[in-house]
Amino acid sequence: MAGMGAWLVDFERAEVSFDALLLELLGAEPTDPIHLCTSAWQALVHPDDAARQRAHWDQCLRGERDEYIMEHRLRRRDGGWLCCLFRAQVQGRSPQGLARGLVGTYQECGYGQRNRDDLQVAASVFTHAREGISITDPSGKIIDVNEAFTRITGYAREEIIGRNPRILQSGRQSPEFYAAMWKAISTRGHWTGEIWNRRKDGSLFLEVITISAVRNAQGVLQHYVAVFTDVTSERATERQLESIAHFDVLTELPNRVLLFDRLRQFMVHCQRRSSSLAVAFLDLDGFKAVNDQYGSAVGDQLLIALSRRMSEALREGDTLARVGGDEFVAVLVDLEKSEDYEPILERLLSAAAKPVALGRHTLQVSASIGVTLFPRDLADAEQLLRHADHAMYQAKQAGKNRVAVFDVAHDAAQASQRQNLADVRTAYEQNQLVLYYQPKVNLKTGEVVGAEALIRWQHPERGLVPPGQFLPIIENHVLSNVVGEWVIATALRQMSQWHAAGLKIKVSVNVGARQLLDTGFAQSLEALLAAQRDVAPDCLELEILESSALEDMAQVSELMRRCQALGVRFALDDFGTGFSSLTYMRRLPAEVIKIDQSFVRDLLSDADDLAIVQGVIGLAKAFRREVIAEGVETLEHGKVLLALGCELAQGYGIARPMPAESLPAWTQTWAAERGPKPTAPPAPPRPRV
């Protein structure tokens, strides 16, 4: 109404911005840009004014002045010139003292000479505007208002003219609020915000108001113009919508959205105060039966009654939220000791289990509660709720109407197991698993009779990981079958390459219990052998542990015979460590018996181990089985084994497991270094008694 516009200069971005009024005064289109680079702005300035205008800018920029006041002309769209008075204040300076920008107003020259009557005439244009408008003089005395002002406030124009707008104050805003508002008007020339005011009848209303200071061409304050809108009903609607968004309609308890918002705030507060909080997930036992028997209307009344009762069981500051049909979550805050939650949850259980009288019905349910404690359970808000929910199901399974506490350590172990499984799966998928091969030799002839394939993990960061650190992770998981099949397939392919290169060698692979007892094992083995037809099936030996047969010896025995029909051989690994080794030897059709290295390693110093090894060798011969000793670490071990009648051996004293590419060279070296073979073994030592 005052014919004034706003403009600003951003020296750091070299940009000038202004409002739509200047576009109108320049005859430009409303869609034209209201931001110009400084060079484009200066191109609009009349040539006679340009040098002076740039000098004023530079003085403000360098800190020689803090206020910019000057008249200059701008080129209009039609080629004419628009003369305006531009006023601005420096807004902030850099550490070097350079101005960051200018903010101020402009007014077409000649407009400032209009008197108050002209403003009143202009104000009358807005008589029928929906927004309330008031104009005051510099002292704050009201000189004009429009019809919307009288409609909103209840004051007639005659009653309000000459009075101060303070008559509308509600008392809800503090003196500090008004002080900050007037400071903004005096420094920036305007202020916008929300204010609670009071109507003539005493009722309060909320308004969004903009107050602007109007100055003449010389910068002298002339008037204040206030434009406001009554938003009381809109805010009430917003509050209602917010209530719907954050509270359960039936019970008026916080819903899931508000629960998570509060829980996150409580967690931050808890960490600052080094206290604990409990998240309790509560599910009503027997509520579905009530709904089915009496109907949802009665069920709703029961939920309302129980919600109130359970809320009363909590302390002030705790939160009870409804997150599902008959599911609730309680957040217990400021627990000095973690066990402080116990009496509160006991009250919750009691509140849920007390009978509820609804008309002529008396209904009774109970509750199962799962609880987790933060920061003992150092999870985020969503995980805390899931953990409490998991514990609640444990309470259900334990008999209902009780509290179960989430086991953080057990969950961490399960999480670690899941991560370890994922790591091994990744190793398999990214071809990080490799086979190493440990030779088997005939101690009597020096011949290399085969090699055992031993899995390793070539980890990109940890290096070569032994099987004991990752095979137990997948022992009872389907992934063990996948890896076991990969081992057989890889060993068959490697034998094919060795055989083609002239190295005729047999390979044994270890088969786990889960893989062996899988109903499709024999069929899978047949497919793997068929895929590598250049390798004779009897070149493959499957090593199984005694424990693999514990579950169903008849099934294992039948499976072994099916596989032997394909041509493969079996070895009974770690023989002597089981509970009934003799039974296994008698009932399982394995061609080879492997003496466990725990007996072989100490046979030189332990009479019992020597006796066990001698006994196993005797049993193997009695049952017409081959026997091989593992764990042979020295030449002396080999001499004793030969004396006892065991010719086949493997161990570190012969060779350590090696990559596939190293085995051919090793076999050549081994053959070259073997001297004359003994014609007869020395007499076996007698066990010490």
QUIZIQUI-V734929 format. One record per residue. PSI is psi in whole degrees, -180 to 180 (NA if undefined). OMEGA is omega in radians with two decimals (NA if undefined). Layout:
psi=<PSI;PSI>
omega=<OMEGA;OMEGA>
This chain:
psi=<-28;0;24;150;173;145;160;153;126;100;-34;-33;-2;53;142;131;151;172;-179;-21;-39;-36;-41;-43;-31;-3;20;171;148;-23;-5;154;146;14;128;146;158;-33;-37;-37;-47;-24;-23;-23;140;137;-32;-21;-12;-47;-43;-41;-43;-37;-42;-43;-47;-38;-41;-42;-44;-10;12;-18;155;-8;138;119;119;153;137;167;146;145;128;166;-34;6;-13;-174;137;124;126;153;120;130;142;158;147;134;91;152;152;168;-23;-2;3;139;139;-31;177;142;132;-159;164;158;136;133;134;-22;-33;-14;-7;140;-178;-32;-37;-40;-40;-37;-44;-38;-32;-20;-30;18;-39;14;150;-28;142;139;134;146;130;161;176;-26;-7;6;131;128;-15;149;161;180;-36;-34;-47;-36;-41;-44;-23;-5;130;158;-41;-29;-28;-26;134;-7;165;142;-12;-17;-21;-8;139;-20;-3;-27;142;164;-34;-35;-48;-33;-43;-37;-48;-28;-40;-40;-40;-31;-40;-14;-4;165;140;137;-170;138;137;122;171;132;172;-36;2;-11;151;150;150;130;146;120;145;125;126;142;132;124;156;-174;-27;4;12;133;129;-48;167;134;126;129;125;159;135;115;21;-50;-37;-42;-36;-40;-41;-42;-37;-44;-38;-38;-42;-37;-25;-7;147;129;-39;-53;-11;16;159;144;-171;-39;-52;-34;-50;-36;-47;-40;-43;-40;-42;-38;-42;-46;-41;-43;-36;-38;0;40;-174;159;156;136;116;122;122;129;132;131;128;5;-36;-39;-38;-45;-44;-37;-40;-11;161;-29;-45;-39;-40;-42;-36;-42;-41;-46;-44;-34;-45;-43;-42;-35;-39;-22;-16;169;164;131;-24;163;134;125;150;123;-2;-169;-64;32;134;157;129;133;116;119;167;49;113;-39;144;-32;-1;-15;-22;-52;-30;-45;-30;-39;-37;-46;-44;-41;-38;-28;-12;142;149;123;119;98;-125;6;141;115;149;132;-174;-173;146;131;132;138;143;151;133;136;13;-44;95;69;174;179;-44;-42;-37;-43;-41;-40;-42;-39;-43;-43;-34;-40;-32;-38;-39;-48;-26;-1;-1;172;48;173;135;138;134;131;101;-43;-44;-42;-39;-39;-42;-40;-40;-41;-43;-41;-41;-41;-43;-37;-43;-39;-42;-41;-42;-47;-29;19;39;-10;136;161;133;157;128;121;152;134;161;113;-25;-45;-17;3;141;112;-11;-170;148;129;124;126;145;160;113;84;137;-21;-38;-8;-150;114;126;160;-29;-17;-7;-25;-39;-26;-37;9;-44;25;152;-22;-27;-35;-42;-47;-40;-42;-38;-39;-47;-46;-41;-41;-41;-43;-38;-41;-39;-42;-43;-45;-40;-29;1;1;99;104;145;154;137;144;150;135;122;164;-44;-43;-43;-40;1;135;-23;13;-49;-43;-41;-42;-42;-40;-38;-40;-38;-31;-14;65;-18;-4;122;137;-31;-2;-11;129;131;121;124;149;152;-38;-20;-25;-1;-40;-46;92;-35;-42;-43;-43;-44;-41;-42;-41;-37;-41;-37;-29;-25;-14;-8;161;162;144;139;106;156;40;139;-12;-9;-177;-21;64;-37;-40;-43;-44;-35;-37;-20;126;54;138;-25;141;126;121;128;141;-22;-28;-39;-40;-39;13;-20;-22;-12;115;-34;-45;-39;-41;-40;-46;-44;-38;-41;-42;-42;-43;-44;-43;-38;-36;10;49;148;154;137;140;134;157;22;115;-19;167;-36;-39;-45;-41;-43;-42;-42;-42;-31;-9;11;110;-28;139;160;155;175;-26;-19;-55;145;160;140;159;158;-38;-16;-19;-43;-46;-38;-43;-37;-45;-43;-44;-38;-31;-8;127;-165;139;141;140;-28;138;152;162;137;145;152;131;139;138;NA>
omega=<-3.11;-3.12;-3.11;3.08;3.13;3.09;3.09;3.10;3.06;-3.11;-3.08;3.11;-3.13;-3.05;3.07;3.12;-3.14;-3.10;-3.04;-3.13;-3.12;3.05;3.14;-3.13;3.13;-3.14;-3.13;3.11;3.12;-3.12;3.13;-3.09;3.08;3.04;3.10;2.98;-3.03;3.12;3.11;3.10;-3.11;3.07;3.10;-3.04;3.12;-3.11;-3.13;-3.11;-2.95;-3.08;-3.14;-3.14;3.11;3.13;3.10;3.11;-3.09;3.12;3.09;-3.11;-3.07;3.12;3.13;3.05;-3.13;-3.10;-3.13;3.08;3.03;3.01;2.96;-3.03;3.08;-3.12;3.09;3.12;-3.10;3.11;3.11;-3.08;3.10;3.13;-3.12;2.99;-3.13;3.10;3.13;3.07;3.06;-3.13;3.05;3.10;3.10;3.07;3.11;3.10;3.14;3.14;3.08;-3.13;3.07;3.06;-3.13;-3.07;3.00;-3.13;3.14;-3.10;-3.13;-3.13;-3.09;-3.14;3.12;-3.08;-3.10;3.11;3.11;3.11;3.13;3.09;3.12;-3.12;-3.12;3.09;-3.06;-3.09;-3.06;3.10;3.12;3.12;3.03;-3.12;3.03;3.11;3.12;3.02;-3.08;3.14;3.13;3.14;-3.12;3.11;3.06;3.02;3.10;-3.06;3.13;3.09;-3.11;-3.14;-3.09;-3.03;-3.09;3.11;3.03;-3.10;-3.09;-3.11;-2.98;-3.11;3.13;-3.14;-3.13;3.13;3.11;3.13;-3.11;-3.04;-3.10;-3.06;-3.13;3.13;-3.11;3.04;3.12;3.12;-3.11;3.11;3.12;-3.14;-3.11;3.06;3.11;3.14;-3.10;-3.10;-3.09;-3.14;3.14;3.08;3.09;3.11;3.13;3.13;2.96;3.07;-3.07;3.09;3.14;-3.13;3.08;3.13;-3.12;3.03;3.14;-3.13;2.94;-2.96;3.00;3.12;-3.11;3.04;-3.13;-3.14;3.11;-3.07;3.14;3.11;-3.13;-3.14;3.13;-3.06;2.88;3.11;3.11;3.09;-3.07;3.13;3.08;-3.11;-3.09;-3.10;3.12;3.13;3.10;3.10;3.11;3.13;3.12;3.11;3.11;3.11;3.12;-3.10;-3.00;-3.11;3.09;-3.05;-3.06;-3.00;-3.07;3.02;3.02;3.09;-3.07;-3.11;-3.13;3.10;-3.11;3.11;3.13;-3.10;3.13;3.09;3.13;-3.12;3.10;3.12;-3.12;-3.13;3.12;-3.07;-3.13;3.09;-3.14;2.97;3.13;3.03;-3.07;3.10;-3.03;3.07;-3.10;3.09;3.07;-3.11;-3.14;3.13;3.09;3.13;-3.11;-3.06;-3.01;3.13;-3.06;-3.14;3.10;3.10;3.11;3.13;3.10;3.12;3.14;-3.11;-3.13;3.11;3.13;-3.10;-3.13;3.08;3.13;-3.14;-3.13;3.09;3.03;-3.10;3.06;-3.12;2.98;-3.11;3.02;-3.05;3.13;-3.11;3.09;-3.13;-3.11;3.07;3.06;3.06;-3.10;-2.99;3.05;3.06;-3.13;3.05;-3.04;-3.11;-3.14;3.14;-2.97;-3.14;-3.14;3.14;3.05;3.09;3.10;3.11;-3.14;-3.14;-3.12;-3.03;-3.14;3.13;3.13;3.12;3.10;-3.09;-3.14;3.12;2.98;-3.02;3.13;3.04;3.03;-3.10;2.97;-3.04;2.98;-3.04;2.99;-3.02;3.06;0.18;3.04;2.99;-3.00;-3.13;3.06;-3.02;-3.11;-3.14;3.10;-3.14;3.11;3.13;3.10;3.10;3.12;3.12;3.12;3.11;3.06;3.08;3.09;-3.09;-3.12;3.08;3.10;3.13;-3.11;3.14;3.03;-3.10;3.13;-3.13;-3.08;-3.10;3.13;3.12;3.11;3.11;3.11;3.11;3.10;3.10;3.11;3.14;3.12;3.08;3.13;3.13;3.13;3.09;3.10;3.11;3.11;-3.07;-3.11;3.03;3.09;3.12;-3.14;3.07;2.96;-3.04;3.09;-3.07;2.97;-3.07;3.00;-3.08;-3.08;-3.06;-3.08;-3.10;2.99;-3.02;-3.13;3.11;3.06;3.10;-3.10;-3.05;3.04;3.09;3.10;-3.04;-3.11;-3.12;-3.05;-3.11;-3.08;-3.08;3.14;-3.05;-3.13;-3.12;3.13;3.12;3.09;-3.13;-3.06;-3.00;-3.09;-3.11;-3.14;3.13;3.12;3.08;-3.12;-3.13;3.12;3.10;3.11;3.14;-3.13;-3.12;-3.12;3.12;3.11;3.12;3.14;3.08;3.11;3.13;3.13;-3.11;3.13;-3.14;3.09;3.12;-3.13;-3.06;3.09;-3.09;3.02;3.11;3.12;3.12;-3.14;-3.09;-3.09;-3.14;-3.11;-3.07;3.08;-3.06;-3.11;-3.05;-3.09;3.13;3.11;3.13;3.12;3.13;-3.14;3.10;3.14;-3.14;-3.12;-3.00;3.14;3.09;3.13;-3.11;-3.10;3.02;-3.13;3.10;-3.13;3.13;3.13;3.09;3.06;-3.08;3.14;-3.07;-3.05;-2.98;-3.10;-3.06;3.14;3.13;-3.14;-3.14;3.13;3.14;3.13;-3.14;3.10;3.14;3.10;3.08;3.08;3.11;-3.09;3.12;3.12;3.00;3.10;-2.99;3.09;-3.08;3.13;-3.12;-3.12;-3.08;-3.11;-3.04;-3.13;3.10;3.13;-3.11;-3.10;-2.99;-3.12;-3.02;3.12;3.14;-3.01;3.04;3.10;3.11;-3.06;-3.06;3.14;3.09;-3.07;-3.02;-3.03;-3.07;3.12;-3.05;-3.05;-3.11;3.14;3.14;3.09;-3.14;3.14;-3.14;3.12;3.13;3.14;3.12;3.11;3.12;-3.13;3.13;3.14;-3.13;3.09;3.09;2.97;3.11;3.12;-3.13;3.06;-3.13;3.11;-3.00;-3.09;3.07;3.13;3.08;-3.11;-3.14;-3.13;-3.14;3.09;3.13;3.14;3.11;3.11;-3.08;-3.06;-3.09;2.99;3.13;-3.09;3.09;3.09;3.10;3.01;3.04;-3.06;3.08;-3.08;-3.08;-3.12;-3.03;-3.13;-3.14;3.13;-3.12;3.11;3.12;-3.14;-3.12;-3.10;-3.05;-3.12;-3.14;3.11;-3.10;3.11;-3.13;3.13;-3.14;3.06;3.14;-3.13;3.08;3.13;3.12;3.06;-3.12;NA>
